[in-house]
Every structure is written in structure tokens, then in C-alpha cells.
Amino acid sequence: MTEATLTSTSASPTARQLWTRTRGIALAVVILLAAAVAIAVIRSGAQHGRLDPRSADPYGSRATAELLGDRGVSTRVVTTLDEARAAAAADTTLLVAAPDLLTGHQQSSLRAATKNSGGRTILIAPDSPSLGTLAPGVTADPAISFDSTLSPDCDLPAARRAGSADTGGIRYNTSARGADVCYPSDGLPTLLRIPAATGNGDTVVIGAPDILYNNRLDKQGNASLALQLLGSRPHLVWYLPSLSDASATDAGKKTFLDLLPSGWLWGTLQLFIAAALAALWRARRLGPLVPERLPVAIRASETVEGRARLYRKANARDRAAAALRSTTRTRLAPLIGVSPAQAHAPEALLPALSARLSGDGQALHALLFGPPPGDDAALISLADQLDALEREVRRS
């Protein structure tokens, strides 16, 4: 090994080197965290009090509640399932602001209380998780509407009087008899009114909450449509599902896997694929070898001593003896006219060596191909004998 004098005597990186290597990753992490905090702050400010009739924020619904109050409709906010079920009555409109947040047990219990109550139930932007229970016979189309403002195109009096409104969002299919299908987008409605099987009650499904927002109420026919749908009864109960509701913790007979989102399996599979690709990328060398300057020069004698200590620590006398014999055979072969490919074949090496030295073939076989030594002293003796053999061949 070529020796070189280097100023560095340690392979351990310094603090400056560590910072140079990791500052790019640290900067990226800081930027991601800052962006996440900024987005959270912006969204929390803009979406505060969403669909809350007590909130005057842009996405609140206080303006709708006040206009209903001017027309003699009382508005009451409830946050628990028990309050919502108790409020179901023929003179009451029950608005469910976030039906998809309800558990299966909550949906079934709420549907049982409202289906024969004679009142009106309004579901705001329900999707597949809640439609099957709260609005039987209605399914959500996977493709949403790209148009926000739509025309009624139906015979529902409230829709015809309101005209165009911002109902564009989730589109629905229904098999319910006598249903009013309104505000279609590419042939599928975004507002449905489904009459109850018995009595004067009904269920209204709206594909988007825009007509209830404070900042959208004065657009198109949003105010007219909202007031007619929500003001058909003298009392309006506004149900805002809450995580503090004790009924939300009842998962029924569902297992842990049932409570996981439907896409968790595909998400986990994607993570495994990404991990496999990353491992492949890190394991394969995609370019030529790049020489790297060693941080410190190591003498050949130190390498030999270090390797010998490792052999001794592991009691690997067999490997040490095999390495000594193999190296000796490799060096002897060209001296006695044996090709390197035949250096480790006893039938080729030993006859040529015996002819050169006129020695005992059995002794040479034991020395060059014999069993491993039984102790350290025998290993040292083997090394001395191999060294003596090589010197003798070179002198002959």
C-alpha cells in the first residue's frame, strides 16, 4: 500500500462536515414545517365555524339563521345524537351539517327517529359513507360537478322559484319513487327531495353547502333556495356532529380493520413499493466507481496486524491457516512452472515442487494442504515452515 502523509488523523466527521452534509435536508424540513403551519393557520381562520348558524365568518351560516328568524322560523343548534333524535317531529326541519362524520350506529339511530316523524331532514353534501343509511335508494356518483352554479330543471316549487343556485358538488343517482331530481350536472342531479313512505315527511339531499355560507348567500338564487328548504316548518334544528358526543365512540360490532379508511390497504402497498424502490436505488451503483481519498494512510503492516488480531479474537485458526497456505501456493506456482490456475491443485503443484526440491511429497502435502492447526503455537509453526519453504524454493 502506498503511504501518504495526511494532516487528518481521524475518520470521524467534524461538526462542520456534519452540518454541510445535512443542512439541505434540515432546510427542506424547516420549509415543509413552515408551510404546514401557514396552511393550517390560513385554513383555520377561513374555515372557522363552518356551517355554524352562530358564526359570522365567511363559511358560517349566521345570515341564513337570521333571515329565517325574520320569517318566524326558530333555529336551535344541537351537537349530540340524543338531542337530534329528540327534535325529530312533524313541525321541525332537522339539518345534518356533516352526515359523513356520523358513525354507522349514529346514522341508523338517526334514520329510525326521522323516517316516520313527518318532518323534513336535510343532508348537506352526504357521500357514500352515509347515503345508504340516511337516504336509502340514493348513491353518490364518483365524478363531482365541475360547475358550481346550476339551473333547477325540475318541478320542485322551491327550486323553480329560486332559479339558478350554487348546488354544484356531489352528483347523485336515485331509485326512490316520487323523488324530485333538481339542478342536474351532466344528467345527474345535485339536489334531491325524497318523500317519506308514509306521512308528509321528506328527506332533502344537497350536493354542496354553498347556498348556506354567509359569503355566498347573496349570489344567484342561493338565499331563496336556502330559506324555502330550511323554512318549510316553524322549527329548525341544526345538528353539528361533535366528537365529544358519547354516541360517537360506539363502533357497534365493527373491528379495528372495519374502522380504518377504505384506502388503507392500497396506501400501505404504495408505501412498501416506495420503500423497495428506495432500497434498490440506495443498494445499486448506477455509475462508475469513484475513487475516494482515505482520511488517513494505513501501513500494510498495521493492516496485517489488525487482521491477525481479528482472527485471534475469533479463534479463527482455520481461516488464518487457509489464508497463509493459499498465499504461499499462489507465490510458489510461477517459481516452479505451474500456471496460476493450477496453483491450488495438489496433483499439479506437488509433483513440480517435489521435483524442484527433491523432498518428501507427503510432508509437502501436509504443509500446503493439511488440516488446520490445533492451537496458536501450531499456527505460528506453520507460518514459519511456509516461509522457510518459499525461501528454499527461491534459492534453488
C-alpha positions as CSV (number, residue, x, y, z in Angstrom):
1,M,0.0,0.0,0.0
2,T,1.3,3.5,-0.9
3,E,1.9,5.6,2.2
4,A,1.0,9.3,2.3
5,T,1.2,11.9,4.9
6,L,-2.1,13.5,5.6
7,T,-3.0,16.2,8.1
8,S,-6.1,14.4,9.3
9,T,-5.6,11.5,11.7
10,S,-9.3,10.6,12.3
11,A,-12.0,9.3,10.1
12,S,-14.8,10.8,12.4
13,P,-16.5,13.7,10.6
14,T,-16.3,17.1,12.3
15,A,-19.4,19.2,13.3
16,R,-18.8,21.4,10.3
17,Q,-18.8,18.4,8.0
18,L,-22.0,17.1,9.5
19,W,-23.7,20.5,9.1
20,T,-22.5,20.7,5.5
21,R,-24.0,17.3,4.7
22,T,-27.3,17.7,6.5
23,R,-28.1,21.4,6.0
24,G,-30.0,20.7,2.8
25,I,-32.3,18.2,4.5
26,A,-32.7,20.4,7.5
27,L,-33.6,23.4,5.4
28,A,-36.2,21.3,3.5
29,V,-37.7,20.1,6.8
30,V,-37.9,23.6,8.1
31,I,-39.6,24.8,4.9
32,L,-42.2,22.0,5.0
33,L,-43.0,22.7,8.6
34,A,-43.4,26.4,8.0
35,A,-45.6,25.7,5.0
36,A,-47.7,23.3,7.1
37,V,-48.1,25.8,9.9
38,A,-49.0,28.6,7.4
39,I,-51.6,26.4,5.6
40,A,-53.1,25.3,9.0
41,V,-53.3,29.0,10.2
42,I,-54.9,30.1,6.9
43,R,-57.4,27.3,6.8
44,S,-58.3,27.5,10.5
45,G,-59.0,31.2,10.0
46,A,-61.1,30.8,6.9
47,Q,-63.0,27.7,7.9
48,H,-63.7,28.7,11.5
49,G,-67.3,28.0,12.3
50,R,-68.1,26.2,9.1
51,L,-71.8,25.8,8.6
52,D,-72.4,27.0,12.1
53,P,-75.6,29.2,12.3
54,R,-74.0,31.2,15.1
55,S,-70.9,32.1,13.1
56,A,-70.5,35.3,11.1
57,D,-67.3,34.1,9.4
58,P,-67.4,33.7,5.6
59,Y,-68.1,30.0,5.8
60,G,-70.5,30.3,8.7
61,S,-74.3,30.3,8.4
62,R,-75.4,33.1,10.7
63,A,-77.0,35.1,7.9
64,T,-79.3,32.2,7.0
65,A,-80.4,31.7,10.6
66,E,-81.2,35.5,10.9
67,L,-83.2,35.6,7.7
68,L,-85.1,32.5,8.9
69,G,-85.7,34.2,12.2
70,D,-87.2,37.3,10.4
71,R,-89.7,34.9,8.9
72,G,-90.7,33.3,12.2
73,V,-88.6,30.2,12.0
74,S,-86.7,29.4,15.2
75,T,-83.2,27.9,14.9
76,R,-81.7,25.7,17.6
77,V,-78.2,24.2,17.4
78,V,-77.6,20.7,18.8
79,T,-74.4,18.7,18.9
80,T,-75.4,15.3,20.2
81,L,-77.3,12.4,18.7
82,D,-79.8,12.2,21.5
83,E,-80.8,15.9,21.0
84,A,-81.1,15.4,17.3
85,R,-83.3,12.3,17.7
86,A,-85.5,14.1,20.3
87,A,-86.0,17.0,18.0
88,A,-87.5,14.9,15.1
89,A,-91.1,16.0,14.8
90,A,-93.7,16.9,12.1
91,D,-93.2,20.7,12.7
92,T,-89.4,20.5,12.6
93,T,-86.7,20.6,9.9
94,L,-83.6,18.7,11.0
95,L,-80.5,19.8,9.2
96,V,-77.5,17.5,9.4
97,A,-74.4,19.7,8.6
98,A,-71.8,16.9,8.3
99,P,-73.6,13.5,7.8
100,D,-70.4,11.7,6.8
101,L,-68.9,12.3,10.3
102,L,-71.6,10.1,11.9
103,T,-70.7,6.6,12.7
104,G,-72.8,3.7,11.4
105,H,-74.6,3.4,14.7
106,Q,-75.4,7.1,14.8
107,Q,-76.7,7.0,11.2
108,S,-79.0,4.1,11.9
109,S,-80.3,5.6,15.1
110,L,-81.0,9.0,13.5
111,R,-82.7,7.4,10.5
112,A,-85.0,5.4,12.8
113,A,-86.0,8.6,14.5
114,T,-86.7,10.7,11.4
115,K,-88.2,8.4,8.7
116,N,-91.7,8.4,10.2
117,S,-91.6,11.7,12.1
118,G,-93.4,13.7,9.4
119,G,-90.7,16.3,9.4
120,R,-88.0,17.2,7.0
121,T,-84.4,16.0,7.1
122,I,-81.8,17.9,5.2
123,L,-78.4,16.3,4.5
124,I,-75.6,18.6,3.4
125,A,-73.2,17.1,0.9
126,P,-73.5,13.5,2.0
127,D,-71.3,10.9,0.3
128,S,-71.1,7.1,0.2
129,P,-70.4,6.6,3.9
130,S,-73.8,8.0,5.0
131,L,-76.1,7.9,2.0
132,G,-77.0,4.2,2.2
133,T,-78.4,4.6,5.7
134,L,-79.7,8.2,5.9
135,A,-81.1,8.3,2.3
136,P,-81.9,4.8,1.2
137,G,-82.0,4.4,-2.6
138,V,-79.5,7.3,-3.2
139,T,-75.9,6.8,-4.2
140,A,-73.2,9.3,-4.9
141,D,-71.5,9.4,-8.3
142,P,-67.7,9.2,-8.2
143,A,-67.4,12.2,-10.5
144,I,-68.3,15.6,-8.9
145,S,-69.8,18.5,-10.8
146,F,-67.3,20.9,-12.3
147,D,-70.0,23.7,-12.5
148,S,-70.9,25.4,-9.3
149,T,-74.0,27.3,-10.5
150,L,-76.7,25.2,-12.0
151,S,-80.3,25.6,-13.2
152,P,-83.1,23.8,-11.4
153,D,-84.7,21.9,-14.4
154,C,-87.3,20.2,-12.2
155,D,-90.8,20.7,-10.9
156,L,-89.9,21.3,-7.2
157,P,-91.6,24.6,-6.4
158,A,-88.8,25.8,-4.2
159,A,-86.2,25.2,-6.9
160,R,-88.4,26.8,-9.6
161,R,-88.9,29.9,-7.6
162,A,-85.2,30.2,-6.6
163,G,-83.8,29.7,-10.1
164,S,-80.1,29.1,-10.6
165,A,-78.2,28.3,-7.4
166,D,-74.7,27.1,-6.2
167,T,-75.6,23.4,-5.7
168,G,-72.8,22.0,-7.9
169,G,-70.8,19.5,-5.9
170,I,-71.6,15.8,-5.4
171,R,-73.9,14.3,-8.0
172,Y,-76.4,11.6,-7.1
173,N,-78.3,8.6,-8.5
174,T,-81.6,7.6,-7.0
175,S,-84.1,4.7,-7.4
176,A,-86.6,6.2,-4.9
177,R,-90.1,6.6,-6.2
178,G,-91.6,10.0,-6.5
179,A,-88.2,11.8,-5.9
180,D,-87.7,15.3,-7.2
181,V,-84.4,15.5,-9.0
182,C,-83.1,19.0,-9.4
183,Y,-80.1,21.0,-10.5
184,P,-78.6,18.4,-12.8
185,S,-75.0,18.4,-14.0
186,D,-74.2,16.2,-17.0
187,G,-77.5,14.4,-16.5
188,L,-77.2,13.7,-12.7
189,P,-78.9,15.8,-10.1
190,T,-77.1,17.7,-7.3
191,L,-80.3,18.2,-5.2
192,L,-82.9,15.5,-4.4
193,R,-86.2,15.6,-2.4
194,I,-87.3,12.1,-1.4
195,P,-90.8,11.8,0.1
196,A,-91.3,9.6,3.1
197,A,-93.0,6.2,2.6
198,T,-95.8,7.3,5.0
199,G,-96.9,10.8,6.1
200,N,-95.8,14.2,4.9
201,G,-92.1,14.0,5.8
202,D,-89.3,14.0,3.3
203,T,-85.5,14.0,3.0
204,V,-83.6,16.6,1.1
205,V,-80.1,15.8,-0.2
206,I,-77.9,18.8,-1.3
207,G,-74.6,18.2,-3.1
208,A,-72.8,21.3,-1.9
209,P,-73.1,23.6,1.2
210,D,-72.5,26.8,-0.7
211,I,-76.1,28.1,-0.5
212,L,-75.8,28.3,3.3
213,Y,-72.5,30.1,3.5
214,N,-72.5,33.8,4.6
215,N,-70.3,34.8,1.7
216,R,-72.4,33.0,-0.9
217,L,-75.9,33.7,0.4
218,D,-76.4,36.8,-1.8
219,K,-75.3,35.0,-5.0
220,Q,-77.7,33.6,-7.7
221,G,-80.8,32.2,-6.0
222,N,-79.0,30.8,-3.0
223,A,-80.9,32.8,-0.4
224,S,-84.3,31.9,-1.9
225,L,-83.5,28.2,-2.1
226,A,-82.0,28.0,1.4
227,L,-84.9,29.8,3.0
228,Q,-87.5,27.7,1.3
229,L,-85.8,24.4,2.0
230,L,-85.0,25.2,5.7
231,G,-88.1,27.3,6.4
232,S,-90.8,24.8,5.4
233,R,-91.5,24.1,9.1
234,P,-91.7,26.6,12.0
235,H,-88.7,25.0,13.8
236,L,-85.2,24.3,12.5
237,V,-82.8,22.1,14.4
238,W,-79.3,22.5,13.2
239,Y,-77.3,19.3,14.0
240,L,-73.5,19.8,14.1
241,P,-72.0,16.4,14.9
242,S,-69.4,16.6,17.6
243,L,-66.5,14.3,18.6
244,S,-67.4,14.9,22.3
245,D,-70.8,13.1,21.7
246,A,-70.7,9.9,23.7
247,S,-72.5,8.1,21.0
248,A,-69.7,8.7,18.5
249,T,-67.5,6.2,20.5
250,D,-69.9,3.3,19.9
251,A,-68.4,1.4,17.0
252,G,-71.0,-1.4,17.3
253,K,-69.7,-4.8,16.1
254,K,-67.0,-3.3,13.9
255,T,-63.5,-4.5,14.3
256,F,-60.4,-2.3,14.2
257,L,-59.9,-3.1,10.4
258,D,-63.5,-2.0,9.7
259,L,-62.8,1.4,11.2
260,L,-59.8,2.0,9.0
261,P,-60.4,4.1,5.8
262,S,-61.2,2.0,2.7
263,G,-57.9,3.0,1.0
264,W,-55.6,2.0,3.8
265,L,-54.6,-1.3,2.0
266,W,-53.6,0.5,-1.2
267,G,-51.8,3.2,0.8
268,T,-49.8,0.6,2.7
269,L,-49.0,-1.2,-0.6
270,Q,-47.8,2.0,-2.1
271,L,-45.5,2.6,0.9
272,F,-44.0,-0.8,0.5
273,I,-43.4,-0.2,-3.2
274,A,-41.8,3.1,-2.4
275,A,-39.6,1.6,0.3
276,A,-38.5,-1.2,-2.1
277,L,-37.6,1.3,-4.8
278,A,-35.7,3.4,-2.3
279,A,-33.7,0.4,-1.2
280,L,-33.0,-0.6,-4.8
281,W,-31.9,2.9,-5.5
282,R,-29.6,3.0,-2.5
283,A,-28.2,-0.5,-3.0
284,R,-27.3,-0.3,-6.7
285,R,-24.4,1.6,-8.0
286,L,-25.6,3.2,-11.2
287,G,-22.3,4.7,-12.3
288,P,-18.6,4.0,-12.4
289,L,-16.5,3.6,-9.3
290,V,-15.5,6.9,-7.8
291,P,-12.1,6.9,-6.1
292,E,-12.2,8.4,-2.6
293,R,-9.3,9.8,-0.7
294,L,-8.8,8.0,2.5
295,P,-8.9,10.2,5.6
296,V,-5.6,8.6,6.9
297,A,-2.9,6.4,5.4
298,I,-2.6,2.9,7.0
299,R,0.7,0.9,6.8
300,A,0.5,-2.5,5.3
301,S,2.0,-4.0,8.5
302,E,-0.8,-2.4,10.5
303,T,-3.4,-3.9,8.3
304,V,-1.8,-7.3,8.7
305,E,-1.6,-7.0,12.4
306,G,-5.2,-5.7,12.7
307,R,-6.5,-8.6,10.6
308,A,-4.4,-11.1,12.7
309,R,-5.9,-9.7,15.9
310,L,-9.4,-10.2,14.5
311,Y,-8.6,-13.8,13.6
312,R,-7.2,-14.4,17.1
313,K,-10.2,-12.8,18.8
314,A,-12.5,-15.1,16.8
315,N,-10.2,-18.2,17.3
316,A,-10.3,-18.5,13.5
317,R,-7.1,-20.5,13.2
318,D,-8.6,-22.5,10.3
319,R,-9.2,-19.3,8.3
320,A,-5.8,-17.9,9.1
321,A,-4.0,-21.1,8.1
322,A,-6.0,-21.3,4.9
323,A,-5.1,-17.7,4.0
324,L,-1.4,-18.4,4.7
325,R,-1.3,-21.6,2.6
326,S,-3.3,-20.1,-0.2
327,T,-1.0,-17.1,-0.5
328,T,2.1,-19.4,-0.3
329,R,0.8,-21.6,-3.1
330,T,0.0,-18.6,-5.2
331,R,3.6,-17.3,-4.9
332,L,5.2,-20.7,-5.4
333,A,3.3,-21.7,-8.6
334,P,5.1,-19.3,-11.0
335,L,8.5,-20.2,-9.4
336,I,8.2,-23.9,-10.3
337,G,6.5,-23.5,-13.7
338,V,2.9,-24.1,-12.6
339,S,0.1,-21.9,-14.0
340,P,-1.8,-19.7,-11.5
341,A,-5.0,-21.6,-12.4
342,Q,-3.4,-24.9,-11.1
343,A,-1.7,-23.3,-8.1
344,H,-4.3,-24.8,-5.7
345,A,-4.5,-28.3,-7.3
346,P,-2.4,-30.8,-5.3
347,E,-2.0,-33.1,-8.4
348,A,-0.3,-30.2,-10.3
349,L,1.6,-28.3,-7.6
350,L,3.1,-31.0,-5.5
351,P,4.9,-33.1,-8.3
352,A,6.5,-29.9,-9.7
353,L,7.5,-28.8,-6.2
354,S,8.9,-32.3,-5.3
355,A,11.0,-32.3,-8.5
356,R,12.4,-28.9,-7.7
357,L,13.3,-29.7,-4.1
358,S,13.7,-33.5,-4.2
359,G,11.8,-33.6,-1.0
360,D,9.1,-35.8,0.6
361,G,5.8,-35.4,-1.2
362,Q,3.7,-36.3,1.8
363,A,5.4,-33.7,4.0
364,L,4.8,-31.1,1.4
365,H,1.1,-32.1,1.1
366,A,0.6,-31.9,4.8
367,L,2.3,-28.5,4.8
368,L,0.5,-26.9,1.9
369,F,-2.9,-28.8,2.0
370,G,-3.0,-30.2,5.5
371,P,-5.6,-29.8,8.3
372,P,-5.9,-26.6,10.3
373,P,-3.5,-26.2,13.3
374,G,-4.9,-27.1,16.7
375,D,-3.5,-24.2,18.7
376,D,-1.8,-20.9,18.3
377,A,1.7,-22.4,18.7
378,A,1.0,-24.8,15.8
379,L,-0.3,-21.9,13.7
380,I,3.0,-19.9,14.3
381,S,5.0,-23.0,13.4
382,L,3.0,-23.4,10.2
383,A,3.7,-19.8,9.2
384,D,7.5,-20.3,9.9
385,Q,7.5,-23.6,7.8
386,L,5.7,-21.9,4.9
387,D,8.1,-19.0,5.0
388,A,11.1,-21.4,5.0
389,L,9.7,-23.4,2.1
390,E,9.3,-20.3,0.0
391,R,12.8,-19.1,0.7
392,E,14.2,-22.6,-0.2
393,V,12.4,-22.6,-3.5
394,R,13.6,-19.2,-4.4
395,R,17.2,-20.2,-3.6
396,S,17.0,-23.5,-5.6
